[in-house]
């Protein structure tokens, strides 16, 4: 299993899942996406074509032919992309707080539209992420998580602030957001959208927090035509944008139950027929 973190985090976001999944008998690996944490800070390559190739390369470098890919936020965007652009390497897909990219592209999907617009500006967003010992990073984590929750605690805040303050990590992290918006008017964006109309052929688990401050979970269910494999959609009623960190025990049980079900993924459920469930 390969775990992909979201913004503004790094591989450590999966600290609650790695030992649990490994204890259940799976080989569990979490990586830093290009430009984050200890990964290379390349001047370009933050488009889904390149990053999907990164994922494919990492899976093969670990000696595996394919993997169950679990992605959160922008890591989920990458996971969806890899399932279409590198299908031989993705055995199943779990997308956490990550609508299908074509759903995400719909106008008004992100709740933080102003934030996405702000990220398109040159230089200023990077300076804000770096300013005042990275306090803006903590503010984003709190704004997107469930109100009144315990995430982020002091350690999570410290680690995420420190990781994203290593230049040019803030610039690299924002390049994902910038490609997503700017490419919509370019040939590479149109080509990506055309690719993503290909239905995902593997089982898919979608998990959203009902109190997500970044993405509207009510409009995130993937249409059946975009998934040929079995689609299961779960809404965690007490979680925000980071369910794997805010409600780790509930999330872990959901993930393990889904993994056990993969052996039955070819049972005669129609594609996209899986129900949407709420869990608390």
Secondary structure as a PSIPRED ss2 file (coil, helix, strand):
# PSIPRED VFORMAT (PSIPRED V4.0)

   1 X C   1.000  0.000  0.000
   2 X E   0.000  0.000  1.000
   3 X E   0.000  0.000  1.000
   4 X E   0.000  0.000  1.000
   5 X C   1.000  0.000  0.000
   6 X C   1.000  0.000  0.000
   7 X C   1.000  0.000  0.000
   8 X C   1.000  0.000  0.000
   9 X C   1.000  0.000  0.000
  10 X C   1.000  0.000  0.000
  11 X H   0.000  1.000  0.000
  12 X H   0.000  1.000  0.000
  13 X H   0.000  1.000  0.000
  14 X H   0.000  1.000  0.000
  15 X H   0.000  1.000  0.000
  16 X H   0.000  1.000  0.000
  17 X H   0.000  1.000  0.000
  18 X H   0.000  1.000  0.000
  19 X H   0.000  1.000  0.000
  20 X H   0.000  1.000  0.000
  21 X H   0.000  1.000  0.000
  22 X H   0.000  1.000  0.000
  23 X H   0.000  1.000  0.000
  24 X C   1.000  0.000  0.000
  25 X C   1.000  0.000  0.000
  26 X C   1.000  0.000  0.000
  27 X C   1.000  0.000  0.000
  28 X C   1.000  0.000  0.000
  29 X E   0.000  0.000  1.000
  30 X E   0.000  0.000  1.000
  31 X E   0.000  0.000  1.000
  32 X C   1.000  0.000  0.000
  33 X C   1.000  0.000  0.000
  34 X C   1.000  0.000  0.000
  35 X C   1.000  0.000  0.000
  36 X C   1.000  0.000  0.000
  37 X C   1.000  0.000  0.000
  38 X C   1.000  0.000  0.000
  39 X C   1.000  0.000  0.000
  40 X C   1.000  0.000  0.000
  41 X C   1.000  0.000  0.000
  42 X C   1.000  0.000  0.000
  43 X C   1.000  0.000  0.000
  44 X C   1.000  0.000  0.000
  45 X C   1.000  0.000  0.000
  46 X C   1.000  0.000  0.000
  47 X C   1.000  0.000  0.000
  48 X H   0.000  1.000  0.000
  49 X H   0.000  1.000  0.000
  50 X H   0.000  1.000  0.000
  51 X H   0.000  1.000  0.000
  52 X H   0.000  1.000  0.000
  53 X H   0.000  1.000  0.000
  54 X H   0.000  1.000  0.000
  55 X H   0.000  1.000  0.000
  56 X H   0.000  1.000  0.000
  57 X H   0.000  1.000  0.000
  58 X H   0.000  1.000  0.000
  59 X H   0.000  1.000  0.000
  60 X H   0.000  1.000  0.000
  61 X H   0.000  1.000  0.000
  62 X C   1.000  0.000  0.000
  63 X C   1.000  0.000  0.000
  64 X C   1.000  0.000  0.000
  65 X C   1.000  0.000  0.000
  66 X C   1.000  0.000  0.000
  67 X E   0.000  0.000  1.000
  68 X E   0.000  0.000  1.000
  69 X E   0.000  0.000  1.000
  70 X E   0.000  0.000  1.000
  71 X E   0.000  0.000  1.000
  72 X E   0.000  0.000  1.000
  73 X C   1.000  0.000  0.000
  74 X H   0.000  1.000  0.000
  75 X H   0.000  1.000  0.000
  76 X H   0.000  1.000  0.000
  77 X H   0.000  1.000  0.000
  78 X H   0.000  1.000  0.000
  79 X H   0.000  1.000  0.000
  80 X H   0.000  1.000  0.000
  81 X H   0.000  1.000  0.000
  82 X H   0.000  1.000  0.000
  83 X H   0.000  1.000  0.000
  84 X H   0.000  1.000  0.000
  85 X H   0.000  1.000  0.000
  86 X C   1.000  0.000  0.000
  87 X H   0.000  1.000  0.000
  88 X H   0.000  1.000  0.000
  89 X H   0.000  1.000  0.000
  90 X E   0.000  0.000  1.000
  91 X E   0.000  0.000  1.000
  92 X E   0.000  0.000  1.000
  93 X E   0.000  0.000  1.000
  94 X E   0.000  0.000  1.000
  95 X E   0.000  0.000  1.000
  96 X E   0.000  0.000  1.000
  97 X C   1.000  0.000  0.000
  98 X C   1.000  0.000  0.000
  99 X C   1.000  0.000  0.000
 100 X C   1.000  0.000  0.000
 101 X H   0.000  1.000  0.000
 102 X H   0.000  1.000  0.000
 103 X H   0.000  1.000  0.000
 104 X H   0.000  1.000  0.000
 105 X C   1.000  0.000  0.000
 106 X C   1.000  0.000  0.000
 107 X C   1.000  0.000  0.000
 108 X C   1.000  0.000  0.000
 109 X C   1.000  0.000  0.000
 110 X E   0.000  0.000  1.000
 111 X C   1.000  0.000  0.000
 112 X C   1.000  0.000  0.000
 113 X H   0.000  1.000  0.000
 114 X H   0.000  1.000  0.000
 115 X H   0.000  1.000  0.000
 116 X H   0.000  1.000  0.000
 117 X H   0.000  1.000  0.000
 118 X H   0.000  1.000  0.000
 119 X H   0.000  1.000  0.000
 120 X C   1.000  0.000  0.000
 121 X C   1.000  0.000  0.000
 122 X C   1.000  0.000  0.000
 123 X C   1.000  0.000  0.000
 124 X H   0.000  1.000  0.000
 125 X H   0.000  1.000  0.000
 126 X H   0.000  1.000  0.000
 127 X H   0.000  1.000  0.000
 128 X H   0.000  1.000  0.000
 129 X H   0.000  1.000  0.000
 130 X H   0.000  1.000  0.000
 131 X H   0.000  1.000  0.000
 132 X H   0.000  1.000  0.000
 133 X H   0.000  1.000  0.000
 134 X H   0.000  1.000  0.000
 135 X H   0.000  1.000  0.000
 136 X H   0.000  1.000  0.000
 137 X H   0.000  1.000  0.000
 138 X H   0.000  1.000  0.000
 139 X H   0.000  1.000  0.000
 140 X H   0.000  1.000  0.000
 141 X H   0.000  1.000  0.000
 142 X H   0.000  1.000  0.000
 143 X H   0.000  1.000  0.000
 144 X H   0.000  1.000  0.000
 145 X C   1.000  0.000  0.000
 146 X C   1.000  0.000  0.000
 147 X C   1.000  0.000  0.000
 148 X C   1.000  0.000  0.000
 149 X C   1.000  0.000  0.000
 150 X C   1.000  0.000  0.000
 151 X C   1.000  0.000  0.000
 152 X C   1.000  0.000  0.000
 153 X C   1.000  0.000  0.000
 154 X H   0.000  1.000  0.000
 155 X H   0.000  1.000  0.000
 156 X H   0.000  1.000  0.000
 157 X H   0.000  1.000  0.000
 158 X H   0.000  1.000  0.000
 159 X H   0.000  1.000  0.000
 160 X H   0.000  1.000  0.000
 161 X H   0.000  1.000  0.000
 162 X H   0.000  1.000  0.000
 163 X H   0.000  1.000  0.000
 164 X H   0.000  1.000  0.000
 165 X C   1.000  0.000  0.000
 166 X C   1.000  0.000  0.000
 167 X C   1.000  0.000  0.000
 168 X C   1.000  0.000  0.000
 169 X H   0.000  1.000  0.000
 170 X H   0.000  1.000  0.000
 171 X H   0.000  1.000  0.000
 172 X H   0.000  1.000  0.000
 173 X H   0.000  1.000  0.000
 174 X H   0.000  1.000  0.000
 175 X H   0.000  1.000  0.000
 176 X H   0.000  1.000  0.000
 177 X H   0.000  1.000  0.000
 178 X H   0.000  1.000  0.000
 179 X H   0.000  1.000  0.000
 180 X H   0.000  1.000  0.000
 181 X H   0.000  1.000  0.000
 182 X H   0.000  1.000  0.000
 183 X H   0.000  1.000  0.000
 184 X H   0.000  1.000  0.000
 185 X H   0.000  1.000  0.000
 186 X C   1.000  0.000  0.000
 187 X H   0.000  1.000  0.000
 188 X H   0.000  1.000  0.000
 189 X H   0.000  1.000  0.000
 190 X H   0.000  1.000  0.000
 191 X H   0.000  1.000  0.000
 192 X H   0.000  1.000  0.000
 193 X H   0.000  1.000  0.000
 194 X H   0.000  1.000  0.000
 195 X H   0.000  1.000  0.000
 196 X H   0.000  1.000  0.000
 197 X C   1.000  0.000  0.000
 198 X C   1.000  0.000  0.000
 199 X C   1.000  0.000  0.000
 200 X E   0.000  0.000  1.000
 201 X C   1.000  0.000  0.000
 202 X C   1.000  0.000  0.000
 203 X C   1.000  0.000  0.000
 204 X E   0.000  0.000  1.000
 205 X E   0.000  0.000  1.000
 206 X E   0.000  0.000  1.000
 207 X E   0.000  0.000  1.000
 208 X E   0.000  0.000  1.000
 209 X E   0.000  0.000  1.000
 210 X C   1.000  0.000  0.000
 211 X C   1.000  0.000  0.000
 212 X C   1.000  0.000  0.000
 213 X C   1.000  0.000  0.000
 214 X C   1.000  0.000  0.000
 215 X E   0.000  0.000  1.000
 216 X C   1.000  0.000  0.000
 217 X H   0.000  1.000  0.000
 218 X H   0.000  1.000  0.000
 219 X H   0.000  1.000  0.000
 220 X C   1.000  0.000  0.000
 221 X C   1.000  0.000  0.000
 222 X C   1.000  0.000  0.000
 223 X C   1.000  0.000  0.000
 224 X H   0.000  1.000  0.000
 225 X H   0.000  1.000  0.000
 226 X H   0.000  1.000  0.000
 227 X E   0.000  0.000  1.000
 228 X C   1.000  0.000  0.000
 229 X C   1.000  0.000  0.000
 230 X C   1.000  0.000  0.000
 231 X E   0.000  0.000  1.000
 232 X E   0.000  0.000  1.000
 233 X E   0.000  0.000  1.000
 234 X E   0.000  0.000  1.000
 235 X E   0.000  0.000  1.000
 236 X E   0.000  0.000  1.000
 237 X C   1.000  0.000  0.000
 238 X C   1.000  0.000  0.000
 239 X C   1.000  0.000  0.000
 240 X C   1.000  0.000  0.000
 241 X C   1.000  0.000  0.000
 242 X C   1.000  0.000  0.000
 243 X H   0.000  1.000  0.000
 244 X H   0.000  1.000  0.000
 245 X H   0.000  1.000  0.000
 246 X H   0.000  1.000  0.000
 247 X C   1.000  0.000  0.000
 248 X H   0.000  1.000  0.000
 249 X H   0.000  1.000  0.000
 250 X H   0.000  1.000  0.000
 251 X H   0.000  1.000  0.000
 252 X H   0.000  1.000  0.000
 253 X H   0.000  1.000  0.000
 254 X H   0.000  1.000  0.000
 255 X H   0.000  1.000  0.000
 256 X H   0.000  1.000  0.000
 257 X H   0.000  1.000  0.000
 258 X H   0.000  1.000  0.000
 259 X H   0.000  1.000  0.000
 260 X H   0.000  1.000  0.000
 261 X H   0.000  1.000  0.000
 262 X H   0.000  1.000  0.000
 263 X H   0.000  1.000  0.000
 264 X H   0.000  1.000  0.000
 265 X C   1.000  0.000  0.000
 266 X C   1.000  0.000  0.000
 267 X C   1.000  0.000  0.000
 268 X C   1.000  0.000  0.000
 269 X C   1.000  0.000  0.000
 270 X C   1.000  0.000  0.000
 271 X C   1.000  0.000  0.000
 272 X C   1.000  0.000  0.000
 273 X C   1.000  0.000  0.000
 274 X C   1.000  0.000  0.000
 275 X C   1.000  0.000  0.000
 276 X E   0.000  0.000  1.000
 277 X E   0.000  0.000  1.000
 278 X E   0.000  0.000  1.000
 279 X E   0.000  0.000  1.000
 280 X C   1.000  0.000  0.000
